[in-house]
């Protein structure tokens, strides 16, 4: 009996749900593909699930990288948020305000690699975030946002390494 890694299964389900949300799949096709994804026992069985869906998503799934040695990495206002964002900073601070940003995805992944810096992430009202995948040394993770995903709302998955840094996650006021 084979095994499908959760990451691959989650990605397949996400592509199918996004295609349905974009109007590229009908309800019956959504149901058929989700059932295939959830019952797959080998990675190869996921291929028909995502057939024809990943083509226009490929460029969107590239990791967008922002790097800095020191100073402030700041994104606020109306900016386009990629599905996968990685930020590397040696000593700087990171401020990501997603509250007025253009986010065309139900879920985004932010990877932080901050040696000494700290990060503040402001989510849109109603969004959720999970920072359980962050490794902290001497710093801390403070989250004032919902941790559980809410259907139809943005979910931000935060991972990374902060040997001496801290992260604050908060939700914008409505």
N, C-alpha and C positions, 0 to 999 in steps of 0.2 A: 504494500500500500504506500503510495507516494505521499508527499506532504507539500502543501502550498504555504509559503511564508505569508504571515498576516499582512505584511507590507504590500505584497503583490496582489493579494485578494482585495485589500482596502483600495488600492489604486484602481483595480478593475471596476469595483463597485462605484468609486468616485467618478470615473469616466462615463459609466453608464448613466448615473444620476445627472451628471452635467449635460450629457447629450439629451436626456429627457427634458431637463430644465430649459435647454436652448431650443427645444421643439424639433430636434433631429430624430427623436424616437417617439413612437406612440406608446400608450399605456400597456398594451399587450406585449410589445417588444421589450419594454422596460422590465416587465414581470419575467418574461422568458430569460432575458440575459442575467437578471439578478439571481434567478434560481440556479442557472448554470454556474455563476460565480460562487455562490454560497455552497454548492455541492461539489465543486471541483476538488479532486484529490491529487492532481499533479499540475505543475505550472503550465504545461502544454495545453491543458483543458481550459485555460483562461484566454487562449488566443481567439476562439470564436466569440467570446464574450465582448472583447474590445475591437473586433474586426471592424474597420471603417471608422472607428471613433478616435483613435489616437493620432491619425494623420495630421489634423489641423491643431492638435494639442502639443505636438512634439516641440515646436519652438517655444511654447509657453512653459514647458516643463524644464527648460534649462535653468540652472541655478544662476541667479543674478548676484554677482559679488561686489561688495563695496569694501574697500580697504583703506586704513589710515594708520599712521604710526601714533600720532598724538592729535589733539584738537577734537573738534566736535563733528560727528556725523549726524546730520539733522535732515529729516524729511517731514514736512508739514504741509497743510493745505490740500490742494487738489493735485495729487501725484498718482501715477499708475503703479500699483503694487503688484509685483510679479508673484506667481504662485509659489516660487521658492526663492528665498532671499538669504544670502549668507553675508554676515558682517564680521570682518576681522579688524581688530584695533588693539594696538599694543598698550597705549596709555590714555587714549581718548574716551570721550563720553559719547553715548548714542542716544538720540532722541527720535523715536518714530511715532508720529501722530497719524493714526489710520482713520481718525474720526471723519475727515472730509475727503479722504483719498478715494480713487477709483479702484475698486476691488472686484473684478469680474468672476471670482471663484467662491465656492461655498466654504473652502478651507484653504488656508495658506500655511506654509512652513517657514519659520524664521530660525536660522541657525546663528548663534552668537559665539564668537571666539574673542573674548575680551580678557587680556592678561590682567590689567589693573583698572580698567575703566568700569563704568556702570552704564546701565541702559534703562531708559524709561520708555515704555510702550503704552500708548493711549489707544484703546479700542473704540470702535463706533458703539453707540448705545445699543444694548441688546446682544452684543457679541460675547463669545466665550473664549477662554484661553487655557491651555494646558502646558505647564512648564515643568512637568515631572521629569522630562528628559534632559534637564539642565544639570551639569555637574558643577557644584559650587565648592570652592576651597574655604576661604575665610569670609566670603561675602554672604549674601542671603537673597532669597527670592521672596518678594512681597507681592501678592496678587489680591487686588480688590475686585477682580472680575469673576464672573461665573466660571467654574471649572468644567462643568458638564456641558456637552454640546447640545444646542437647542435647534431642532429642525427648522430649516428656512433662515437661519441666522449664521453670520460668519463665525467660523471657528479658527483660532490661530494656535498652531502647534509650535511650541518654542523648545529648541534643543540647543546644546552647545556646552562650552567650557568657560568657566569664569573662576580661575584660581584665586583671584583677589577682588573680583568685581561683584556687584550686586545688580539685581533687576527689580524694577518696580513695574507692575502691570496694573493699569487702571482703565476704567470705562469713562468715556466722555459723558458729560451731563447732556441730557436731551435738549 
